[in-house]
């Protein structure tokens, strides 16, 4: 199946700094990618839909200015957590649809963010 | 609105025993349903999916699920649990009319006792 990678796999940063997370589709093109956040022992919650060549679509309650999304190419989407705070510590997972008739999602391995 | 409910946040079985993880959904349109498995600190891996056609769906690692419209259920089963099956399992429904984004249940952690 298709492969989606994320980088870094984990990151620790100080409060107030910004962190960039990359999501890449390795062997297919993705005009759309999804960013999810997963708190410990909880389910995945969709944060935003990343669209190549246009603005991202954010879910209700997600701050656009805090979670900057850039879909620079057909294989790369980035999520930047700006001015990170401890409450932003979470597991961030991206996914990309296969493009087939059912748009099966392929998930990245996730990025563990810890803000001190 | 669509939703997914997983009954039981934690299920424990003995090795070799039947695994049954429950999932009920709510959808006003024919749903696309998925089961994913997540190992610690990893992303999600697709176990199986139901889109159309046969209601009994077979997936990887010996898992299968049956779509029952009358019960709005999509329970996941495996005849004989293996230690390596210990993980978190998520049921999900594709958002109708979307580009493929999913609504997830809260997950069920499966423990397998030797």
Interface residues (C-beta under 8 A of the other chain):
Chain A: X1 X4 X6 X32 X34 X42 X43 X44 X45 X46 X49 X91 X93 X95 X97 X101 X102 X103 X104 X105 X106 X107 X108 X109 X110 X112
Chain B: X32 X34 X36 X41 X42 X43 X44 X45 X46 X49 X51 X90 X94 X99 X100 X101 X102 X103 X104 X105 X106 X107
